Amino acid sequence: MIACLKTFTNLKKNLKYVSNSCESAFSNGPIEGINRKIKALKRICYGFKNMVHFYARILLIVK
């Protein structure tokens, strides 16, 4: 019961932000996905001798 009351209190306090996030079409999800792919590539390609090849590989993955 107390957890439910706390949830509604937090929702009431942040209602403006919650409604704004529901109305907005913008999300940082695509950017986070690109960052995740680049970090995975950095783990896989440890030891690239040429940074130009590394950047080219990033461009291939992102597109």
mmCIF file as Biopython writes it, N, C-alpha, C and O atoms, coordinates in Angstrom:
data_model
#
loop_
_atom_site.group_PDB
_atom_site.id
_atom_site.type_symbol
_atom_site.label_atom_id
_atom_site.label_alt_id
_atom_site.label_comp_id
_atom_site.label_asym_id
_atom_site.label_entity_id
_atom_site.label_seq_id
_atom_site.pdbx_PDB_ins_code
_atom_site.Cartn_x
_atom_site.Cartn_y
_atom_site.Cartn_z
_atom_site.occupancy
_atom_site.B_iso_or_equiv
_atom_site.auth_seq_id
_atom_site.auth_asym_id
_atom_site.pdbx_PDB_model_num
ATOM 1   N N  . MET A ? 1  ? 0.825  -1.196 0.000   1.0 0.0 1  A 1 
ATOM 2   C CA . MET A ? 1  ? 0.000  0.000  0.000   1.0 0.0 1  A 1 
ATOM 3   C C  . MET A ? 1  ? 0.865  1.253  0.000   1.0 0.0 1  A 1 
ATOM 4   O O  . MET A ? 1  ? 0.577  2.216  -0.711  1.0 0.0 1  A 1 
ATOM 5   N N  . ILE A ? 2  ? 1.933  1.235  0.807   1.0 0.0 2  A 1 
ATOM 6   C CA . ILE A ? 2  ? 2.806  2.407  0.894   1.0 0.0 2  A 1 
ATOM 7   C C  . ILE A ? 2  ? 3.559  2.611  -0.415  1.0 0.0 2  A 1 
ATOM 8   O O  . ILE A ? 2  ? 3.774  3.747  -0.838  1.0 0.0 2  A 1 
ATOM 9   N N  . ALA A ? 3  ? 3.966  1.504  -1.063  1.0 0.0 3  A 1 
ATOM 10  C CA . ALA A ? 3  ? 4.676  1.620  -2.339  1.0 0.0 3  A 1 
ATOM 11  C C  . ALA A ? 3  ? 3.769  2.243  -3.394  1.0 0.0 3  A 1 
ATOM 12  O O  . ALA A ? 3  ? 4.225  3.052  -4.201  1.0 0.0 3  A 1 
ATOM 13  N N  . CYS A ? 4  ? 2.506  1.877  -3.393  1.0 0.0 4  A 1 
ATOM 14  C CA . CYS A ? 4  ? 1.551  2.446  -4.342  1.0 0.0 4  A 1 
ATOM 15  C C  . CYS A ? 4  ? 1.383  3.936  -4.100  1.0 0.0 4  A 1 
ATOM 16  O O  . CYS A ? 4  ? 1.329  4.719  -5.048  1.0 0.0 4  A 1 
ATOM 17  N N  . LEU A ? 5  ? 1.302  4.328  -2.848  1.0 0.0 5  A 1 
ATOM 18  C CA . LEU A ? 5  ? 1.174  5.739  -2.504  1.0 0.0 5  A 1 
ATOM 19  C C  . LEU A ? 5  ? 2.414  6.513  -2.936  1.0 0.0 5  A 1 
ATOM 20  O O  . LEU A ? 5  ? 2.313  7.633  -3.436  1.0 0.0 5  A 1 
ATOM 21  N N  . LYS A ? 6  ? 3.580  5.912  -2.742  1.0 0.0 6  A 1 
ATOM 22  C CA . LYS A ? 6  ? 4.826  6.562  -3.136  1.0 0.0 6  A 1 
ATOM 23  C C  . LYS A ? 6  ? 4.894  6.715  -4.654  1.0 0.0 6  A 1 
ATOM 24  O O  . LYS A ? 6  ? 5.380  7.727  -5.159  1.0 0.0 6  A 1 
ATOM 25  N N  . THR A ? 7  ? 4.409  5.712  -5.375  1.0 0.0 7  A 1 
ATOM 26  C CA . THR A ? 7  ? 4.402  5.770  -6.836  1.0 0.0 7  A 1 
ATOM 27  C C  . THR A ? 7  ? 3.526  6.910  -7.324  1.0 0.0 7  A 1 
ATOM 28  O O  . THR A ? 7  ? 3.927  7.676  -8.200  1.0 0.0 7  A 1 
ATOM 29  N N  . PHE A ? 8  ? 2.353  7.023  -6.768  1.0 0.0 8  A 1 
ATOM 30  C CA . PHE A ? 8  ? 1.451  8.097  -7.184  1.0 0.0 8  A 1 
ATOM 31  C C  . PHE A ? 8  ? 1.981  9.470  -6.785  1.0 0.0 8  A 1 
ATOM 32  O O  . PHE A ? 8  ? 1.772  10.449 -7.500  1.0 0.0 8  A 1 
ATOM 33  N N  . THR A ? 9  ? 2.658  9.543  -5.658  1.0 0.0 9  A 1 
ATOM 34  C CA . THR A ? 9  ? 3.250  10.812 -5.245  1.0 0.0 9  A 1 
ATOM 35  C C  . THR A ? 9  ? 4.339  11.239 -6.225  1.0 0.0 9  A 1 
ATOM 36  O O  . THR A ? 9  ? 4.408  12.403 -6.620  1.0 0.0 9  A 1 
ATOM 37  N N  . ASN A ? 10 ? 5.185  10.293 -6.612  1.0 0.0 10 A 1 
ATOM 38  C CA . ASN A ? 10 ? 6.237  10.601 -7.587  1.0 0.0 10 A 1 
ATOM 39  C C  . ASN A ? 10 ? 5.654  10.962 -8.945  1.0 0.0 10 A 1 
ATOM 40  O O  . ASN A ? 10 ? 6.145  11.874 -9.610  1.0 0.0 10 A 1 
ATOM 41  N N  . LEU A ? 11 ? 4.612  10.254 -9.357  1.0 0.0 11 A 1 
ATOM 42  C CA . LEU A ? 11 ? 3.965  10.559 -10.631 1.0 0.0 11 A 1 
ATOM 43  C C  . LEU A ? 11 ? 3.357  11.955 -10.600 1.0 0.0 11 A 1 
ATOM 44  O O  . LEU A ? 11 ? 3.481  12.710 -11.564 1.0 0.0 11 A 1 
ATOM 45  N N  . LYS A ? 12 ? 2.715  12.291 -9.521  1.0 0.0 12 A 1 
ATOM 46  C CA . LYS A ? 12 ? 2.113  13.617 -9.393  1.0 0.0 12 A 1 
ATOM 47  C C  . LYS A ? 12 ? 3.179  14.708 -9.417  1.0 0.0 12 A 1 
ATOM 48  O O  . LYS A ? 12 ? 2.980  15.769 -10.008 1.0 0.0 12 A 1 
ATOM 49  N N  . LYS A ? 13 ? 4.307  14.438 -8.772  1.0 0.0 13 A 1 
ATOM 50  C CA . LYS A ? 13 ? 5.392  15.419 -8.720  1.0 0.0 13 A 1 
ATOM 51  C C  . LYS A ? 13 ? 6.034  15.619 -10.098 1.0 0.0 13 A 1 
ATOM 52  O O  . LYS A ? 13 ? 6.458  16.727 -10.426 1.0 0.0 13 A 1 
ATOM 53  N N  . ASN A ? 14 ? 6.107  14.560 -10.899 1.0 0.0 14 A 1 
ATOM 54  C CA . ASN A ? 14 ? 6.791  14.607 -12.195 1.0 0.0 14 A 1 
ATOM 55  C C  . ASN A ? 14 ? 5.827  14.504 -13.370 1.0 0.0 14 A 1 
ATOM 56  O O  . ASN A ? 14 ? 6.237  14.105 -14.460 1.0 0.0 14 A 1 
ATOM 57  N N  . LEU A ? 15 ? 4.584  14.846 -13.181 1.0 0.0 15 A 1 
ATOM 58  C CA . LEU A ? 15 ? 3.571  14.689 -14.226 1.0 0.0 15 A 1 
ATOM 59  C C  . LEU A ? 15 ? 3.905  15.489 -15.473 1.0 0.0 15 A 1 
ATOM 60  O O  . LEU A ? 15 ? 3.677  15.021 -16.588 1.0 0.0 15 A 1 
ATOM 61  N N  . LYS A ? 16 ? 4.435  16.677 -15.301 1.0 0.0 16 A 1 
ATOM 62  C CA . LYS A ? 16 ? 4.779  17.517 -16.457 1.0 0.0 16 A 1 
ATOM 63  C C  . LYS A ? 16 ? 5.822  16.816 -17.338 1.0 0.0 16 A 1 
ATOM 64  O O  . LYS A ? 16 ? 5.716  16.829 -18.564 1.0 0.0 16 A 1 
ATOM 65  N N  . TYR A ? 17 ? 6.817  16.213 -16.710 1.0 0.0 17 A 1 
ATOM 66  C CA . TYR A ? 17 ? 7.885  15.553 -17.463 1.0 0.0 17 A 1 
ATOM 67  C C  . TYR A ? 17 ? 7.409  14.253 -18.101 1.0 0.0 17 A 1 
ATOM 68  O O  . TYR A ? 17 ? 7.815  13.917 -19.214 1.0 0.0 17 A 1 
ATOM 69  N N  . VAL A ? 18 ? 6.563  13.536 -17.409 1.0 0.0 18 A 1 
ATOM 70  C CA . VAL A ? 18 ? 6.033  12.279 -17.948 1.0 0.0 18 A 1 
ATOM 71  C C  . VAL A ? 18 ? 5.156  12.556 -19.165 1.0 0.0 18 A 1 
ATOM 72  O O  . VAL A ? 18 ? 5.274  11.875 -20.183 1.0 0.0 18 A 1 
ATOM 73  N N  . SER A ? 19 ? 4.279  13.553 -19.065 1.0 0.0 19 A 1 
ATOM 74  C CA . SER A ? 19 ? 3.413  13.870 -20.201 1.0 0.0 19 A 1 
ATOM 75  C C  . SER A ? 19 ? 4.217  14.417 -21.374 1.0 0.0 19 A 1 
ATOM 76  O O  . SER A ? 19 ? 3.878  14.165 -22.530 1.0 0.0 19 A 1 
ATOM 77  N N  . ASN A ? 20 ? 5.282  15.166 -21.083 1.0 0.0 20 A 1 
ATOM 78  C CA . ASN A ? 20 ? 6.133  15.685 -22.150 1.0 0.0 20 A 1 
ATOM 79  C C  . ASN A ? 20 ? 6.828  14.555 -22.886 1.0 0.0 20 A 1 
ATOM 80  O O  . ASN A ? 20 ? 6.940  14.597 -24.111 1.0 0.0 20 A 1 
ATOM 81  N N  . SER A ? 21 ? 7.297  13.548 -22.166 1.0 0.0 21 A 1 
ATOM 82  C CA . SER A ? 21 ? 7.978  12.431 -22.821 1.0 0.0 21 A 1 
ATOM 83  C C  . SER A ? 21 ? 7.001  11.589 -23.635 1.0 0.0 21 A 1 
ATOM 84  O O  . SER A ? 21 ? 7.404  10.981 -24.627 1.0 0.0 21 A 1 
ATOM 85  N N  . CYS A ? 22 ? 5.739  11.538 -23.248 1.0 0.0 22 A 1 
ATOM 86  C CA . CYS A ? 22 ? 4.745  10.791 -24.020 1.0 0.0 22 A 1 
ATOM 87  C C  . CYS A ? 22 ? 4.341  11.532 -25.284 1.0 0.0 22 A 1 
ATOM 88  O O  . CYS A ? 22 ? 4.052  10.900 -26.300 1.0 0.0 22 A 1 
ATOM 89  N N  . GLU A ? 23 ? 4.315  12.857 -25.244 1.0 0.0 23 A 1 
ATOM 90  C CA . GLU A ? 23 ? 3.918  13.656 -26.396 1.0 0.0 23 A 1 
ATOM 91  C C  . GLU A ? 23 ? 5.044  13.840 -27.398 1.0 0.0 23 A 1 
ATOM 92  O O  . GLU A ? 23 ? 4.786  13.993 -28.592 1.0 0.0 23 A 1 
ATOM 93  N N  . SER A ? 24 ? 6.275  13.827 -26.938 1.0 0.0 24 A 1 
ATOM 94  C CA . SER A ? 24 ? 7.415  14.093 -27.805 1.0 0.0 24 A 1 
ATOM 95  C C  . SER A ? 24 ? 7.728  12.875 -28.660 1.0 0.0 24 A 1 
ATOM 96  O O  . SER A ? 24 ? 7.607  11.734 -28.214 1.0 0.0 24 A 1 
ATOM 97  N N  . ALA A ? 25 ? 8.133  13.141 -29.897 1.0 0.0 25 A 1 
ATOM 98  C CA . ALA A ? 25 ? 8.497  12.066 -30.808 1.0 0.0 25 A 1 
ATOM 99  C C  . ALA A ? 25 ? 10.000 11.813 -30.785 1.0 0.0 25 A 1 
ATOM 100 O O  . ALA A ? 25 ? 10.490 10.938 -31.499 1.0 0.0 25 A 1 
ATOM 101 N N  . PHE A ? 26 ? 10.726 12.556 -29.986 1.0 0.0 26 A 1 
ATOM 102 C CA . PHE A ? 26 ? 12.177 12.432 -29.947 1.0 0.0 26 A 1 
ATOM 103 C C  . PHE A ? 26 ? 12.602 11.424 -28.900 1.0 0.0 26 A 1 
ATOM 104 O O  . PHE A ? 26 ? 12.001 11.318 -27.831 1.0 0.0 26 A 1 
ATOM 105 N N  . SER A ? 27 ? 13.658 10.680 -29.232 1.0 0.0 27 A 1 
ATOM 106 C CA . SER A ? 27 ? 14.201 9.695  -28.313 1.0 0.0 27 A 1 
ATOM 107 C C  . SER A ? 27 ? 15.704 9.596  -28.539 1.0 0.0 27 A 1 
ATOM 108 O O  . SER A ? 27 ? 16.176 9.808  -29.656 1.0 0.0 27 A 1 
ATOM 109 N N  . ASN A ? 28 ? 16.446 9.284  -27.509 1.0 0.0 28 A 1 
ATOM 110 C CA . ASN A ? 28 ? 17.875 9.098  -27.676 1.0 0.0 28 A 1 
ATOM 111 C C  . ASN A ? 28 ? 18.217 7.635  -27.935 1.0 0.0 28 A 1 
ATOM 112 O O  . ASN A ? 28 ? 19.388 7.257  -27.896 1.0 0.0 28 A 1 
ATOM 113 N N  . GLY A ? 29 ? 17.223 6.824  -28.194 1.0 0.0 29 A 1 
ATOM 114 C CA . GLY A ? 29 ? 17.439 5.407  -28.461 1.0 0.0 29 A 1 
ATOM 115 C C  . GLY A ? 29 ? 18.332 5.120  -29.654 1.0 0.0 29 A 1 
ATOM 116 O O  . GLY A ? 29 ? 19.240 4.297  -29.540 1.0 0.0 29 A 1 
ATOM 117 N N  . PRO A ? 30 ? 18.110 5.771  -30.813 1.0 0.0 30 A 1 
ATOM 118 C CA . PRO A ? 30 ? 18.995 5.511  -31.953 1.0 0.0 30 A 1 
ATOM 119 C C  . PRO A ? 30 ? 20.454 5.873  -31.681 1.0 0.0 30 A 1 
ATOM 120 O O  . PRO A ? 30 ? 21.356 5.150  -32.106 1.0 0.0 30 A 1 
ATOM 121 N N  . ILE A ? 31 ? 20.696 6.967  -30.987 1.0 0.0 31 A 1 
ATOM 122 C CA . ILE A ? 31 ? 22.066 7.365  -30.666 1.0 0.0 31 A 1 
ATOM 123 C C  . ILE A ? 31 ? 22.702 6.361  -29.725 1.0 0.0 31 A 1 
ATOM 124 O O  . ILE A ? 31 ? 23.871 6.012  -29.888 1.0 0.0 31 A 1 
ATOM 125 N N  . GLU A ? 32 ? 21.943 5.889  -28.738 1.0 0.0 32 A 1 
ATOM 126 C CA . GLU A ? 32 ? 22.476 4.894  -27.815 1.0 0.0 32 A 1 
ATOM 127 C C  . GLU A ? 32 ? 22.796 3.590  -28.546 1.0 0.0 32 A 1 
ATOM 128 O O  . GLU A ? 32 ? 23.761 2.908  -28.201 1.0 0.0 32 A 1 
ATOM 129 N N  . GLY A ? 33 ? 21.999 3.243  -29.545 1.0 0.0 33 A 1 
ATOM 130 C CA . GLY A ? 33 ? 22.272 2.043  -30.331 1.0 0.0 33 A 1 
ATOM 131 C C  . GLY A ? 33 ? 23.564 2.159  -31.113 1.0 0.0 33 A 1 
ATOM 132 O O  . GLY A ? 33 ? 24.334 1.203  -31.202 1.0 0.0 33 A 1 
ATOM 133 N N  . ILE A ? 34 ? 23.799 3.336  -31.683 1.0 0.0 34 A 1 
ATOM 134 C CA . ILE A ? 34 ? 25.048 3.568  -32.423 1.0 0.0 34 A 1 
ATOM 135 C C  . ILE A ? 34 ? 26.231 3.497  -31.475 1.0 0.0 34 A 1 
ATOM 136 O O  . ILE A ? 34 ? 27.250 2.889  -31.801 1.0 0.0 34 A 1 
ATOM 137 N N  . ASN A ? 35 ? 26.109 4.114  -30.302 1.0 0.0 35 A 1 
ATOM 138 C CA . ASN A ? 35 ? 27.197 4.059  -29.321 1.0 0.0 35 A 1 
ATOM 139 C C  . ASN A ? 35 ? 27.499 2.627  -28.899 1.0 0.0 35 A 1 
ATOM 140 O O  . ASN A ? 35 ? 28.661 2.260  -28.729 1.0 0.0 35 A 1 
ATOM 141 N N  . ARG A ? 36 ? 26.457 1.818  -28.730 1.0 0.0 36 A 1 
ATOM 142 C CA . ARG A ? 36 ? 26.656 0.427  -28.341 1.0 0.0 36 A 1 
ATOM 143 C C  . ARG A ? 36 ? 27.398 -0.344 -29.422 1.0 0.0 36 A 1 
ATOM 144 O O  . ARG A ? 36 ? 28.276 -1.152 -29.121 1.0 0.0 36 A 1 
ATOM 145 N N  . LYS A ? 37 ? 27.046 -0.095 -30.690 1.0 0.0 37 A 1 
ATOM 146 C CA . LYS A ? 37 ? 27.722 -0.775 -31.799 1.0 0.0 37 A 1 
ATOM 147 C C  . LYS A ? 37 ? 29.193 -0.382 -31.873 1.0 0.0 37 A 1 
ATOM 148 O O  . LYS A ? 37 ? 30.051 -1.231 -32.115 1.0 0.0 37 A 1 
ATOM 149 N N  . ILE A ? 38 ? 29.489 0.896  -31.667 1.0 0.0 38 A 1 
ATOM 150 C CA . ILE A ? 38 ? 30.875 1.354  -31.718 1.0 0.0 38 A 1 
ATOM 151 C C  . ILE A ? 38 ? 31.684 0.751  -30.570 1.0 0.0 38 A 1 
ATOM 152 O O  . ILE A ? 38 ? 32.832 0.352  -30.767 1.0 0.0 38 A 1 
ATOM 153 N N  . LYS A ? 39 ? 31.100 0.681  -29.376 1.0 0.0 39 A 1 
ATOM 154 C CA . LYS A ? 39 ? 31.810 0.095  -28.244 1.0 0.0 39 A 1 
ATOM 155 C C  . LYS A ? 39 ? 32.072 -1.394 -28.469 1.0 0.0 39 A 1 
ATOM 156 O O  . LYS A ? 39 ? 33.138 -1.897 -28.115 1.0 0.0 39 A 1 
ATOM 157 N N  . ALA A ? 40 ? 31.109 -2.096 -29.052 1.0 0.0 40 A 1 
ATOM 158 C CA . ALA A ? 40 ? 31.318 -3.510 -29.355 1.0 0.0 40 A 1 
ATOM 159 C C  . ALA A ? 40 ? 32.422 -3.676 -30.392 1.0 0.0 40 A 1 
ATOM 160 O O  . ALA A ? 40 ? 33.236 -4.593 -30.292 1.0 0.0 40 A 1 
ATOM 161 N N  . LEU A ? 41 ? 32.452 -2.801 -31.380 1.0 0.0 41 A 1 
ATOM 162 C CA . LEU A ? 41 ? 33.493 -2.848 -32.401 1.0 0.0 41 A 1 
ATOM 163 C C  . LEU A ? 41 ? 34.869 -2.587 -31.786 1.0 0.0 41 A 1 
ATOM 164 O O  . LEU A ? 41 ? 35.853 -3.217 -32.171 1.0 0.0 41 A 1 
ATOM 165 N N  . LYS A ? 42 ? 34.935 -1.661 -30.833 1.0 0.0 42 A 1 
ATOM 166 C CA . LYS A ? 42 ? 36.206 -1.380 -30.169 1.0 0.0 42 A 1 
ATOM 167 C C  . LYS A ? 42 ? 36.716 -2.604 -29.415 1.0 0.0 42 A 1 
ATOM 168 O O  . LYS A ? 42 ? 37.922 -2.848 -29.371 1.0 0.0 42 A 1 
ATOM 169 N N  . ARG A ? 43 ? 35.812 -3.369 -28.825 1.0 0.0 43 A 1 
ATOM 170 C CA . ARG A ? 43 ? 36.227 -4.579 -28.115 1.0 0.0 43 A 1 
ATOM 171 C C  . ARG A ? 43 ? 36.706 -5.657 -29.087 1.0 0.0 43 A 1 
ATOM 172 O O  . ARG A ? 43 ? 37.679 -6.362 -28.820 1.0 0.0 43 A 1 
ATOM 173 N N  . ILE A ? 44 ? 36.014 -5.770 -30.209 1.0 0.0 44 A 1 
ATOM 174 C CA . ILE A ? 44 ? 36.352 -6.807 -31.186 1.0 0.0 44 A 1 
ATOM 175 C C  . ILE A ? 44 ? 37.645 -6.473 -31.918 1.0 0.0 44 A 1 
ATOM 176 O O  . ILE A ? 44 ? 38.479 -7.353 -32.133 1.0 0.0 44 A 1 
ATOM 177 N N  . CYS A ? 45 ? 37.819 -5.232 -32.297 1.0 0.0 45 A 1 
ATOM 178 C CA . CYS A ? 45 ? 38.925 -4.819 -33.156 1.0 0.0 45 A 1 
ATOM 179 C C  . CYS A ? 45 ? 40.092 -4.260 -32.353 1.0 0.0 45 A 1 
ATOM 180 O O  . CYS A ? 45 ? 40.769 -3.336 -32.804 1.0 0.0 45 A 1 
ATOM 181 N N  . TYR A ? 46 ? 40.324 -4.793 -31.206 1.0 0.0 46 A 1 
ATOM 182 C CA . TYR A ? 46 ? 41.439 -4.315 -30.395 1.0 0.0 46 A 1 
ATOM 183 C C  . TYR A ? 46 ? 42.746 -4.596 -31.127 1.0 0.0 46 A 1 
ATOM 184 O O  . TYR A ? 46 ? 43.023 -5.740 -31.488 1.0 0.0 46 A 1 
ATOM 185 N N  . GLY A ? 47 ? 43.545 -3.564 -31.347 1.0 0.0 47 A 1 
ATOM 186 C CA . GLY A ? 47 ? 44.843 -3.730 -31.981 1.0 0.0 47 A 1 
ATOM 187 C C  . GLY A ? 47 ? 44.865 -3.357 -33.442 1.0 0.0 47 A 1 
ATOM 188 O O  . GLY A ? 47 ? 45.794 -3.747 -34.150 1.0 0.0 47 A 1 
ATOM 189 N N  . PHE A ? 48 ? 43.876 -2.613 -33.932 1.0 0.0 48 A 1 
ATOM 190 C CA . PHE A ? 48 ? 43.966 -2.124 -35.301 1.0 0.0 48 A 1 
ATOM 191 C C  . PHE A ? 48 ? 45.217 -1.282 -35.445 1.0 0.0 48 A 1 
ATOM 192 O O  . PHE A ? 48 ? 45.457 -0.391 -34.630 1.0 0.0 48 A 1 
ATOM 193 N N  . LYS A ? 49 ? 46.019 -1.545 -36.466 1.0 0.0 49 A 1 
ATOM 194 C CA . LYS A ? 49 ? 47.241 -0.771 -36.663 1.0 0.0 49 A 1 
ATOM 195 C C  . LYS A ? 49 ? 46.964 0.566  -37.321 1.0 0.0 49 A 1 
ATOM 196 O O  . LYS A ? 49 ? 47.730 1.515  -37.153 1.0 0.0 49 A 1 
ATOM 197 N N  . ASN A ? 50 ? 45.878 0.646  -38.066 1.0 0.0 50 A 1 
ATOM 198 C CA . ASN A ? 50 ? 45.587 1.852  -38.819 1.0 0.0 50 A 1 
ATOM 199 C C  . ASN A ? 50 ? 44.219 2.390  -38.375 1.0 0.0 50 A 1 
ATOM 200 O O  . ASN A ? 50 ? 43.202 1.713  -38.524 1.0 0.0 50 A 1 
ATOM 201 N N  . MET A ? 51 ? 44.207 3.600  -37.833 1.0 0.0 51 A 1 
ATOM 202 C CA . MET A ? 51 ? 42.958 4.189  -37.356 1.0 0.0 51 A 1 
ATOM 203 C C  . MET A ? 51 ? 42.004 4.519  -38.504 1.0 0.0 51 A 1 
ATOM 204 O O  . MET A ? 51 ? 40.791 4.565  -38.297 1.0 0.0 51 A 1 
ATOM 205 N N  . VAL A ? 52 ? 42.521 4.745  -39.688 1.0 0.0 52 A 1 
ATOM 206 C CA . VAL A ? 52 ? 41.663 5.030  -40.842 1.0 0.0 52 A 1 
ATOM 207 C C  . VAL A ? 52 ? 40.762 3.828  -41.122 1.0 0.0 52 A 1 
ATOM 208 O O  . VAL A ? 52 ? 39.583 3.988  -41.435 1.0 0.0 52 A 1 
ATOM 209 N N  . HIS A ? 53 ? 41.328 2.618  -41.006 1.0 0.0 53 A 1 
ATOM 210 C CA . HIS A ? 53 ? 40.518 1.412  -41.203 1.0 0.0 53 A 1 
ATOM 211 C C  . HIS A ? 53 ? 39.466 1.271  -40.110 1.0 0.0 53 A 1 
ATOM 212 O O  . HIS A ? 53 ? 38.347 0.828  -40.369 1.0 0.0 53 A 1 
ATOM 213 N N  . PHE A ? 54 ? 39.829 1.647  -38.894 1.0 0.0 54 A 1 
ATOM 214 C CA . PHE A ? 54 ? 38.880 1.592  -37.788 1.0 0.0 54 A 1 
ATOM 215 C C  . PHE A ? 54 ? 37.716 2.542  -38.029 1.0 0.0 54 A 1 
ATOM 216 O O  . PHE A ? 54 ? 36.560 2.169  -37.832 1.0 0.0 54 A 1 
ATOM 217 N N  . TYR A ? 55 ? 38.014 3.774  -38.457 1.0 0.0 55 A 1 
ATOM 218 C CA . TYR A ? 55 ? 36.954 4.750  -38.737 1.0 0.0 55 A 1 
ATOM 219 C C  . TYR A ? 55 ? 36.093 4.304  -39.919 1.0 0.0 55 A 1 
ATOM 220 O O  . TYR A ? 55 ? 34.880 4.509  -39.925 1.0 0.0 55 A 1 
ATOM 221 N N  . ALA A ? 56 ? 36.728 3.695  -40.913 1.0 0.0 56 A 1 
ATOM 222 C CA . ALA A ? 56 ? 35.954 3.184  -42.055 1.0 0.0 56 A 1 
ATOM 223 C C  . ALA A ? 56 ? 35.006 2.080  -41.598 1.0 0.0 56 A 1 
ATOM 224 O O  . ALA A ? 56 ? 33.867 1.998  -42.060 1.0 0.0 56 A 1 
ATOM 225 N N  . ARG A ? 57 ? 35.478 1.241  -40.698 1.0 0.0 57 A 1 
ATOM 226 C CA . ARG A ? 57 ? 34.635 0.161  -40.177 1.0 0.0 57 A 1 
ATOM 227 C C  . ARG A ? 57 ? 33.456 0.730  -39.385 1.0 0.0 57 A 1 
ATOM 228 O O  . ARG A ? 57 ? 32.347 0.200  -39.456 1.0 0.0 57 A 1 
ATOM 229 N N  . ILE A ? 58 ? 33.695 1.803  -38.635 1.0 0.0 58 A 1 
ATOM 230 C CA . ILE A ? 58 ? 32.611 2.455  -37.902 1.0 0.0 58 A 1 
ATOM 231 C C  . ILE A ? 58 ? 31.566 2.979  -38.882 1.0 0.0 58 A 1 
ATOM 232 O O  . ILE A ? 58 ? 30.366 2.796  -38.672 1.0 0.0 58 A 1 
ATOM 233 N N  . LEU A ? 59 ? 32.019 3.631  -39.952 1.0 0.0 59 A 1 
ATOM 234 C CA . LEU A ? 59 ? 31.069 4.167  -40.934 1.0 0.0 59 A 1 
ATOM 235 C C  . LEU A ? 59 ? 30.269 3.061  -41.596 1.0 0.0 59 A 1 
ATOM 236 O O  . LEU A ? 59 ? 29.089 3.247  -41.893 1.0 0.0 59 A 1 
ATOM 237 N N  . LEU A ? 60 ? 30.892 1.909  -41.835 1.0 0.0 60 A 1 
ATOM 238 C CA . LEU A ? 60 ? 30.160 0.785  -42.418 1.0 0.0 60 A 1 
ATOM 239 C C  . LEU A ? 60 ? 29.103 0.242  -41.473 1.0 0.0 60 A 1 
ATOM 240 O O  . LEU A ? 60 ? 28.019 -0.147 -41.909 1.0 0.0 60 A 1 
ATOM 241 N N  . ILE A ? 61 ? 29.407 0.212  -40.196 1.0 0.0 61 A 1 
ATOM 242 C CA . ILE A ? 61 ? 28.452 -0.328 -39.225 1.0 0.0 61 A 1 
ATOM 243 C C  . ILE A ? 61 ? 27.299 0.635  -38.995 1.0 0.0 61 A 1 
ATOM 244 O O  . ILE A ? 61 ? 26.151 0.208  -38.867 1.0 0.0 61 A 1 
ATOM 245 N N  . VAL A ? 62 ? 27.591 1.935  -38.940 1.0 0.0 62 A 1 
ATOM 246 C CA . VAL A ? 62 ? 26.565 2.927  -38.608 1.0 0.0 62 A 1 
ATOM 247 C C  . VAL A ? 62 ? 25.547 3.077  -39.738 1.0 0.0 62 A 1 
ATOM 248 O O  . VAL A ? 62 ? 24.364 3.291  -39.473 1.0 0.0 62 A 1 
ATOM 249 N N  . LYS A ? 63 ? 25.973 2.972  -40.954 1.0 0.0 63 A 1 
ATOM 250 C CA . LYS A ? 63 ? 25.055 3.189  -42.081 1.0 0.0 63 A 1 
ATOM 251 C C  . LYS A ? 63 ? 24.164 2.044  -42.340 1.0 0.0 63 A 1 
ATOM 252 O O  . LYS A ? 63 ? 23.345 2.094  -43.257 1.0 0.0 63 A 1 
#
